[in-house]
Amino acid sequence: MKHLTNDDVRDAGLADWRKLAQRLHTRYRVADATAAAALLSDAVGTASAATLADHLEATLADGRLDLRLATDEGPAGVWLTDDDVRLARSLSEVAARHGATAEPLEVTQVEMGLDTAQRGTLAPFWAVVLTGSTDGVVEDTVFDPTNRTSSIWFQETEPHETPRQRWHPDVWVPPEVADERIAASVAAGGTVVDDSQAPSFTVLADPDGNLVCVCTVLDRA
């Protein structure tokens, strides 16, 4: 099945949804936990009717339902396909019938990046530590097949002597809120270290010099 590019997802015009690292994400707000549970029940029923229940992940809280969509191809990784776009449209219709308010600009995903010249030897170790097996190693990234933990991707670097910061969080946000998030982070005491790759990612540092990247899907394949 065809893997959708970021441009494909953008052209699909999914107003309620945003693509972050690998998945489509949305947040729906409703009156209370009971209403959120009712919406989740109908969302699961819709996905099941389309035989796409395994594409849907959900987190329910009081008055809030977070949904995530992707096609899990096992050893080939997690991708977006036309099935996910169709399901996203169907779930938006379900949410509208429930009177839910879509808040896609509130979604966020955090993954961990590790600078290394040895990703081939490090990936199995981190996969086993996090998930108990190496099933989630896909190219330059470790995924948890059950999505219990953050993913880890290995940023290839030249060999270097320690110490230096090698771990950094990648915070994925909707493109519309990236500048606001960066500005607020600077106002909170941070600095912009490198914005040469913006809007794909911007490197920030906290007052102690620890690095974090604010990432979007813009200017990426």
C-alpha positions as CSV (number, residue, x, y, z in Angstrom):
1,M,0.0,0.0,0.0
2,K,1.2,3.5,-0.8
3,H,2.9,5.4,2.0
4,L,1.6,9.0,2.1
5,T,4.0,11.9,2.0
6,N,3.6,15.0,4.2
7,D,2.4,16.8,1.1
8,D,-0.2,14.1,0.5
9,V,-1.5,14.5,4.0
10,R,-1.6,18.3,3.7
11,D,-3.5,18.1,0.4
12,A,-6.1,15.8,2.0
13,G,-7.4,18.8,3.9
14,L,-8.1,17.1,7.2
15,A,-9.1,20.1,9.2
16,D,-9.5,18.3,12.5
17,W,-6.1,16.5,12.3
18,R,-2.4,17.2,12.2
19,K,0.5,14.9,11.3
20,L,3.3,15.0,13.7
21,A,6.2,12.5,13.5
22,Q,4.5,9.4,12.1
23,R,0.8,9.5,13.0
24,L,-2.3,11.7,12.5
25,H,-3.3,13.3,15.8
26,T,-6.4,15.2,17.0
27,R,-8.0,16.2,20.2
28,Y,-11.7,16.5,20.7
29,R,-13.3,18.4,23.7
30,V,-16.7,17.5,25.0
31,A,-18.7,18.2,28.1
32,D,-17.3,15.5,30.5
33,A,-15.8,12.1,30.8
34,T,-19.2,10.4,30.0
35,A,-19.5,12.3,26.7
36,A,-15.8,11.5,25.9
37,A,-16.5,7.8,26.5
38,A,-19.6,7.9,24.2
39,L,-17.6,9.6,21.5
40,L,-14.8,7.0,21.9
41,S,-17.3,4.2,21.7
42,D,-18.7,5.5,18.4
43,A,-15.1,6.1,17.1
44,V,-14.1,2.5,17.8
45,G,-17.3,1.3,16.2
46,T,-16.6,3.3,13.1
47,A,-13.0,2.0,12.8
48,S,-14.2,-1.5,13.4
49,A,-16.9,-1.3,10.7
50,A,-14.2,-0.2,8.3
51,T,-12.0,-3.1,9.5
52,L,-9.4,-0.4,10.6
53,A,-9.7,-0.8,14.4
54,D,-6.0,-1.6,14.6
55,H,-5.2,1.8,13.1
56,L,-6.8,3.7,16.0
57,E,-5.3,4.7,19.3
58,A,-7.1,6.8,21.9
59,T,-6.5,8.5,25.2
60,L,-9.6,9.5,27.2
61,A,-9.7,12.0,30.0
62,D,-12.3,14.2,31.6
63,G,-13.9,16.1,28.7
64,R,-11.1,15.3,26.3
65,L,-10.5,12.5,23.8
66,D,-7.1,12.3,22.0
67,L,-7.1,10.1,18.8
68,R,-4.1,8.9,16.8
69,L,-4.2,7.1,13.4
70,A,-1.5,5.2,11.5
71,T,-0.9,1.9,9.6
72,D,1.4,-0.4,11.5
73,E,3.3,-2.5,9.0
74,G,5.3,-4.4,11.6
75,P,9.0,-4.7,10.7
76,A,8.4,-2.1,7.9
77,G,7.4,0.6,10.4
78,V,4.5,2.9,11.0
79,W,3.2,4.8,8.1
80,L,0.2,6.8,6.9
81,T,-1.9,5.4,4.1
82,D,-5.2,6.3,2.3
83,D,-7.0,4.1,4.8
84,D,-5.9,6.4,7.6
85,V,-7.1,9.5,5.7
86,R,-10.5,7.9,5.0
87,L,-10.8,6.9,8.6
88,A,-9.8,10.4,9.8
89,R,-12.6,11.9,7.7
90,S,-15.1,9.4,9.1
91,L,-14.1,10.1,12.7
92,S,-14.4,13.8,12.1
93,E,-18.0,13.2,11.0
94,V,-18.6,11.1,14.2
95,A,-17.2,13.9,16.4
96,A,-19.4,16.5,14.7
97,R,-22.5,14.4,15.4
98,H,-21.5,14.4,19.1
99,G,-21.0,18.1,19.1
100,A,-17.3,17.7,20.0
101,T,-14.9,20.6,19.4
102,A,-11.8,19.8,17.5
103,E,-8.6,21.2,19.0
104,P,-5.8,20.0,16.7
105,L,-3.4,22.7,17.7
106,E,-3.2,21.3,21.2
107,V,-1.6,18.0,20.0
108,T,2.0,17.3,20.8
109,Q,4.3,14.3,20.4
110,V,7.7,13.8,22.2
111,E,10.4,11.5,20.9
112,M,14.0,11.2,22.0
113,G,16.9,11.7,19.7
114,L,20.4,10.3,20.4
115,D,23.4,11.6,18.5
116,T,25.6,8.6,17.7
117,A,28.0,7.2,15.1
118,Q,26.9,3.7,16.1
119,R,23.1,3.6,15.6
120,G,23.3,0.0,14.2
121,T,24.7,-1.3,17.5
122,L,22.8,1.0,19.9
123,A,19.3,0.5,18.4
124,P,18.9,-3.2,19.6
125,F,19.9,-2.3,23.1
126,W,17.5,0.6,23.5
127,A,14.7,-1.4,21.8
128,V,15.1,-4.2,24.4
129,V,15.4,-1.8,27.3
130,L,12.2,0.0,26.4
131,T,10.0,-2.7,24.9
132,G,11.5,-6.1,25.8
133,S,12.3,-7.1,22.2
134,T,14.0,-5.8,19.0
135,D,10.7,-6.0,17.0
136,G,10.4,-2.2,17.0
137,V,13.7,-1.4,15.3
138,V,13.0,0.3,11.9
139,E,15.9,1.8,10.1
140,D,17.0,4.8,12.3
141,T,14.3,4.6,14.9
142,V,13.1,2.4,17.7
143,F,9.3,2.2,18.1
144,D,7.3,0.6,20.8
145,P,4.7,-1.6,18.9
146,T,2.2,-1.0,21.7
147,N,3.0,2.7,22.0
148,R,3.8,2.6,25.7
149,T,7.0,4.6,25.5
150,S,8.4,7.4,23.4
151,S,10.1,6.5,20.2
152,I,13.9,7.0,19.9
153,W,15.6,8.0,16.7
154,F,19.3,7.9,16.1
155,Q,20.8,11.1,14.6
156,E,24.0,10.1,12.8
157,T,27.1,12.0,13.8
158,E,30.8,11.8,13.5
159,P,32.5,9.8,16.3
160,H,33.4,12.1,19.2
161,E,34.8,12.1,22.7
162,T,32.5,12.4,25.6
163,P,31.3,14.4,27.4
164,R,28.8,16.3,25.3
165,Q,25.1,16.3,25.2
166,R,24.0,13.3,23.1
167,W,20.4,13.0,24.2
168,H,17.8,15.6,23.3
169,P,14.0,15.6,23.2
170,D,12.2,16.3,19.8
171,V,8.9,18.0,20.5
172,W,6.6,17.7,17.5
173,V,3.9,20.3,17.3
174,P,1.4,21.5,14.6
175,P,3.1,24.0,12.2
176,E,0.7,26.7,13.2
177,V,1.9,26.8,16.8
178,A,5.6,26.3,16.3
179,D,6.6,29.9,16.3
180,E,4.5,30.6,19.3
181,R,6.0,27.7,21.2
182,I,9.5,28.8,20.4
183,A,8.8,32.4,21.4
184,A,7.3,31.3,24.7
185,S,10.3,29.0,25.3
186,V,12.6,31.9,24.8
187,A,10.5,34.1,27.1
188,A,10.8,31.4,29.7
189,G,14.6,31.7,29.7
190,G,15.6,29.6,26.7
191,T,17.7,30.6,23.6
192,V,17.5,29.8,19.9
193,V,20.7,27.9,19.1
194,D,20.0,27.1,15.5
195,D,17.1,28.0,13.3
196,S,18.8,27.3,9.9
197,Q,16.5,24.3,9.3
198,A,13.3,26.0,10.4
199,P,10.4,25.3,10.0
200,S,11.4,21.6,9.8
201,F,13.1,22.0,13.2
202,T,14.6,24.7,15.5
203,V,17.2,23.9,18.2
204,L,16.6,25.6,21.5
205,A,18.7,25.5,24.7
206,D,17.5,25.9,28.3
207,P,19.4,28.3,30.7
208,D,21.8,25.5,31.5
209,G,22.6,24.8,27.8
210,N,20.6,21.6,27.5
211,L,19.2,21.2,23.9
212,V,15.7,20.4,22.6
213,C,14.3,20.5,19.0
214,V,10.9,21.9,18.2
215,C,9.8,20.0,15.1
216,T,7.1,20.2,12.4
217,V,6.4,18.3,9.2
218,L,7.1,21.3,7.0
219,D,9.9,21.1,4.5
220,R,10.2,17.3,5.0
221,A,9.6,14.5,2.5
